[in-house]
Amino acid sequence: MSISILESNSPYFFLAPLAGYTDLPFRSVVKKFGCDLTFSEMTNVNAIAYNNEKTFKMMKKSSLENPYFVQIAANNVENTIKAVEIINEMDWIDGIDINLGCPVNKARRSGFGGVLLKDENRDKLLKIVKATVKTSKKPVSAKMRLGFDKSVVEDRAKLLEDAGVEFLTIHGRSVKQMYKGQADYDEIKKGVRAVNIPVIANGDITDYEKAKFVMEYTGAKGVSIGRGAVGKPWIFLEMKQQGNITPSQKKEIILFHLTQMVEFYGEYGVVLFRKHAHAYSKGLPNASEFRSKVNEVKDSNSLKELIEYYF
């Protein structure tokens, strides 16, 4: 099993899952404008196993998303197998990504994500990954941090490769760091050298020049961008163009995002779009006045006119 995108010699530009931001409309935007691979927001295998409708809605993909992976978070083998069997029947999903990095307290307490990188959870991690790979009819990847409170990147990267993971995304921080400090590209480089599968670098990548540096420095096959794409989904177009976008390209992307939000959420998408509009106007002249107007608008046509005028 493989996906053609990983057979290319070009660098890979992936969108990292980010709860509350990388929903279907946002993924549609980045996919249309240069992103190579998108992932769903993190989904809980227990919710999938018990047919949770809200979770199934999160797993839907846009017609633009090809290829598209669902990211799962698991804390037990039994429901992992059930969830993967359900995903096997979903033809629109091209692959499964295992979350081994989520640092939030709720995930830690429940045994999901980055907590599986602890030394005492190594066997459990291996069982979950092996069960996913064995059960899945689709390619399996994983996204990990360097470790829980210390770097174990070489050991865990090798473990994941041996368990059958086809490619690996490494975020250059420990779980305990959350998003503090700087991403450690020296440790990502160690992970790259430890395995023969493609490694994607993640952490603090905010523009094309940084992406180019990280790939050259670490030897990674590509970069995965999460927070760097919030308020700046055109970063993927900049990657493809290898330089800054024009104001008209930026406006086109913002308007397309609004259209996708309304298409997916109905007119409530206008309200949900406010946080994105705030992010898009950050650092621009008269931004506070623009945001005040955005907060009052309730219909998509008025918001579209506002965006047309402002941008």
C-alpha distance (Angstrom), angle and dihedral (degrees) to the residues before:
residue distance angle dihedral
M1 . . .
S2 3.78 . .
I3 3.77 141.7 .
S4 3.79 120.1 -123.4
I5 3.81 93.8 -131.4
L6 3.82 89.4 71.9
E7 3.79 92.2 53.8
S8 3.80 92.1 65.2
N9 3.80 122.6 102.0
S10 3.80 91.0 -143.0
P11 3.83 119.7 97.8
Y12 3.80 114.4 -93.3
F13 3.80 121.9 -123.5
F14 3.81 113.1 -162.8
L15 3.81 133.0 -179.8
A16 3.81 110.8 -127.7
P17 3.84 116.2 -138.5
L18 3.80 112.0 -102.5
A19 3.82 119.8 -179.3
G20 3.79 112.8 -120.7
Y21 3.80 94.8 11.7
T22 3.80 113.8 51.9
D23 3.80 95.6 63.8
L24 3.81 123.1 143.4
P25 3.85 95.9 -81.8
F26 3.81 93.0 49.8
R27 3.79 91.6 46.5
S28 3.82 89.4 50.0
V29 3.80 89.3 56.4
V30 3.80 97.4 50.4
K31 3.81 92.0 42.5
K32 3.81 91.9 53.3
F33 3.79 91.0 48.6
G34 3.79 105.6 47.2
C35 3.83 112.8 -61.1
D36 3.82 113.1 134.7
L37 3.80 100.8 -159.0
T38 3.80 133.6 15.8
F39 3.81 130.6 -162.7
S40 3.79 129.8 -157.3
E41 3.78 119.6 -114.2
M42 3.81 110.0 -85.8
T43 3.82 110.6 -70.3
N44 3.80 125.7 -160.9
V45 3.83 114.6 -124.4
N46 3.81 89.7 -145.3
A47 3.82 90.6 57.9
I48 3.81 91.1 47.7
A49 3.81 92.1 47.5
Y50 3.82 90.1 53.6
N51 3.82 93.9 46.0
N52 3.79 97.5 -114.1
E53 3.82 106.8 -170.5
K54 3.81 95.0 -151.4
T55 3.81 89.5 54.3
F56 3.80 91.8 48.2
K57 3.82 89.4 53.4
M58 3.82 89.0 53.3
M59 3.81 88.5 53.9
K60 3.81 95.1 56.9
K61 3.78 116.7 110.2
S62 3.78 136.1 -147.8
S63 3.81 119.9 -113.2
L64 3.82 85.6 -115.4
E65 3.81 93.6 59.6
N66 3.74 108.2 95.3
P67 2.96 115.3 170.8
Y68 3.81 101.9 25.5
F69 3.81 129.3 174.0
V70 3.80 128.4 -164.0
Q71 3.78 113.3 -137.8
I72 3.80 114.6 -140.4
A73 3.80 131.1 -165.4
A74 3.79 115.0 -155.5
N75 3.80 136.4 -175.3
N76 3.82 100.1 170.9
V77 3.80 136.9 37.7
E78 3.82 98.6 -134.3
N79 3.81 97.0 60.5
T80 3.79 91.1 37.4
I81 3.80 89.0 61.9
K82 3.83 91.9 45.8
A83 3.80 91.8 48.9
V84 3.81 93.7 47.8
E85 3.82 90.8 49.3
I86 3.83 88.5 54.7
I87 3.82 91.5 47.6
N88 3.82 89.2 50.6
E89 3.81 88.0 65.4
M90 3.81 93.3 51.0
D91 3.79 102.3 91.3
W92 3.80 94.1 -170.8
I93 3.82 92.5 64.0
D94 3.80 113.1 86.0
G95 3.79 100.2 -172.3
I96 3.80 149.2 -12.5
D97 3.79 126.6 -111.7
I98 3.82 119.1 -162.6
N99 3.81 115.9 -141.6
L100 3.80 110.8 -134.2
G101 3.76 97.9 156.8
C102 3.80 114.3 53.0
P103 3.83 104.0 133.0
V104 3.82 102.5 -171.5
N105 3.82 118.5 121.2
K106 3.80 94.8 -121.0
A107 3.82 90.5 58.0
R108 3.81 92.1 44.7
R109 3.82 92.8 51.9
S110 3.81 91.0 48.8
G111 3.80 94.2 47.6
F112 3.82 96.8 -112.5
G113 3.78 132.9 132.2
G114 3.80 120.9 -9.2
V115 3.80 95.9 11.4
L116 3.83 87.5 73.5
L117 3.82 88.2 69.4
K118 3.83 91.1 70.0
D119 3.80 113.9 112.3
E120 3.81 91.8 -118.6
N121 3.82 89.8 55.3
R122 3.81 96.6 49.3
D123 3.82 94.5 104.3
K124 3.79 91.9 45.6
L125 3.80 90.3 49.9
L126 3.80 90.9 51.4
K127 3.83 92.5 49.6
I128 3.81 92.8 50.2
V129 3.80 93.3 48.0
K130 3.81 93.6 45.2
A131 3.82 90.8 48.6
T132 3.81 90.5 50.7
V133 3.81 94.1 48.9
K134 3.82 93.9 43.8
T135 3.82 93.8 48.6
S136 3.78 99.2 39.5
K137 3.79 122.2 94.5
K138 3.79 87.8 -166.9
P139 3.83 133.4 66.1
V140 3.82 115.2 -79.6
S141 3.80 125.7 -146.9
A142 3.79 132.7 171.3
K143 3.79 137.0 -144.1
M144 3.79 115.3 -152.0
R145 3.77 141.5 169.4
L146 3.80 122.6 -131.5
G147 3.80 91.2 -94.0
F148 3.80 140.1 -59.9
D149 3.81 102.2 -81.6
K150 3.83 99.4 -19.1
S151 3.78 134.0 30.8
V152 3.80 115.9 -86.4
V153 3.79 91.9 155.3
E154 3.80 98.8 130.8
D155 3.81 94.9 48.3
R156 3.80 96.0 44.7
A157 3.81 94.2 42.7
K158 3.82 89.6 53.4
L159 3.81 90.7 45.3
L160 3.81 90.6 53.4
E161 3.79 92.8 47.2
D162 3.82 91.7 49.7
A163 3.82 89.8 48.7
G164 3.81 90.3 58.7
V165 3.80 105.1 -97.7
E166 3.83 108.8 156.3
F167 3.78 98.8 -151.5
L168 3.76 137.2 0.9
T169 3.80 135.4 -143.1
I170 3.81 114.8 -155.4
H171 3.80 122.4 -162.7
G172 3.80 109.5 -155.1
R173 3.82 98.3 -129.9
S174 3.79 136.5 74.0
V175 3.79 119.9 -111.9
K176 3.81 92.0 -110.8
Q177 3.80 90.7 54.9
M178 3.81 90.5 62.7
Y179 3.84 99.8 -175.2
K180 3.80 97.3 -32.9
G181 3.79 124.3 119.9
Q182 3.78 124.5 6.6
A183 3.78 129.3 -47.9
D184 3.82 109.0 -101.8
Y185 3.80 107.5 -127.8
D186 3.82 92.2 178.4
E187 3.81 88.8 64.7
I188 3.81 91.8 45.9
K189 3.82 87.4 52.8
K190 3.83 89.0 54.7
G191 3.80 89.1 52.9
V192 3.81 91.4 49.9
R193 3.81 91.6 51.5
A194 3.81 93.5 46.8
V195 3.81 95.4 63.5
N196 3.80 142.4 42.1
I197 3.82 96.5 -143.4
P198 3.84 120.7 91.3
V199 3.81 114.5 -83.3
I200 3.81 123.0 -155.4
A201 3.82 117.6 -155.8
N202 3.82 120.3 -135.7
G203 3.80 134.1 -176.4
D204 3.83 136.6 75.8
I205 3.82 95.1 4.4
T206 3.80 107.2 148.6
D207 3.81 106.8 154.2
Y208 3.80 144.5 12.5
E209 3.82 95.2 -91.4
K210 3.82 91.5 54.3
A211 3.80 91.2 46.6
K212 3.79 91.0 51.0
F213 3.81 91.5 49.4
V214 3.83 93.5 48.1
M215 3.81 93.3 49.6
E216 3.81 92.6 47.6
Y217 3.81 93.8 44.2
T218 3.81 98.7 45.2
G219 3.79 100.6 30.6
A220 3.82 89.3 -125.6
K221 3.82 117.1 158.9
G222 3.78 91.7 -132.4
V223 3.78 147.2 -25.4
S224 3.78 134.2 -97.0
I225 3.79 116.5 -148.5
G226 3.81 125.4 -160.5
R227 3.80 118.4 147.5
G228 3.81 89.9 20.9
A229 3.81 89.0 65.8
V230 3.82 96.2 51.4
G231 3.79 106.3 104.3
K232 3.78 87.2 2.9
P233 3.83 111.2 62.3
W234 3.80 87.6 150.4
I235 3.80 87.6 74.7
F236 3.82 87.0 94.6
L237 3.80 91.7 55.1
E238 3.81 88.0 49.8
M239 3.81 88.1 53.3
K240 3.80 92.0 53.1
Q241 3.80 92.9 43.6
Q242 3.82 91.2 41.4
G243 3.77 90.0 -134.2
N244 3.80 147.3 48.2
I245 3.79 122.3 -46.3
T246 3.81 125.2 -124.9
P247 3.84 124.0 -106.6
S248 3.82 89.9 -110.4
Q249 3.82 91.0 53.9
K250 3.81 89.2 50.0
K251 3.81 92.0 51.6
E252 3.80 91.0 47.6
I253 3.81 90.7 53.9
I254 3.83 93.9 47.2
L255 3.81 92.3 49.8
F256 3.81 91.4 46.9
H257 3.81 89.2 52.1
L258 3.82 91.1 52.7
T259 3.81 90.5 49.5
Q260 3.80 91.2 51.5
M261 3.82 92.3 48.1
V262 3.82 92.5 53.1
E263 3.80 91.6 44.0
F264 3.81 92.1 53.6
Y265 3.83 102.5 34.8
G266 3.82 101.8 24.7
E267 3.81 118.0 -132.0
Y268 3.83 88.7 -29.5
G269 3.80 83.6 73.3
V270 3.82 86.6 76.0
V271 3.80 90.2 63.4
L272 3.81 92.3 44.3
F273 3.80 90.0 49.2
R274 3.81 91.9 62.1
K275 3.82 94.5 85.3
H276 3.80 89.2 52.1
A277 3.81 92.7 48.1
H278 3.81 88.7 51.3
A279 3.81 90.1 51.9
Y280 3.82 92.8 46.6
S281 3.80 91.7 54.4
K282 3.80 95.6 47.3
G283 3.78 111.4 132.0
L284 3.81 94.5 5.4
P285 3.83 125.4 122.0
N286 3.85 116.4 -87.5
A287 3.82 89.8 7.9
S288 3.82 94.7 146.7
E289 3.81 91.5 53.7
F290 3.82 90.3 48.4
R291 3.83 91.6 49.4
S292 3.81 92.1 49.8
K293 3.79 89.8 54.6
V294 3.81 92.0 45.4
N295 3.83 89.9 53.8
E296 3.81 90.8 56.9
V297 3.82 98.6 46.0
K298 3.80 116.5 97.7
D299 3.80 104.6 171.0
S300 3.80 127.6 67.3
N301 3.82 97.3 -130.0
S302 3.79 92.7 56.6
L303 3.80 91.4 46.6
K304 3.80 90.6 48.7
E305 3.83 90.5 53.1
L306 3.80 90.1 48.6
I307 3.81 91.8 51.7
E308 3.82 92.1 45.1
Y309 3.80 89.9 53.9
Y310 3.80 98.3 41.9
F311 3.80 99.6 43.5
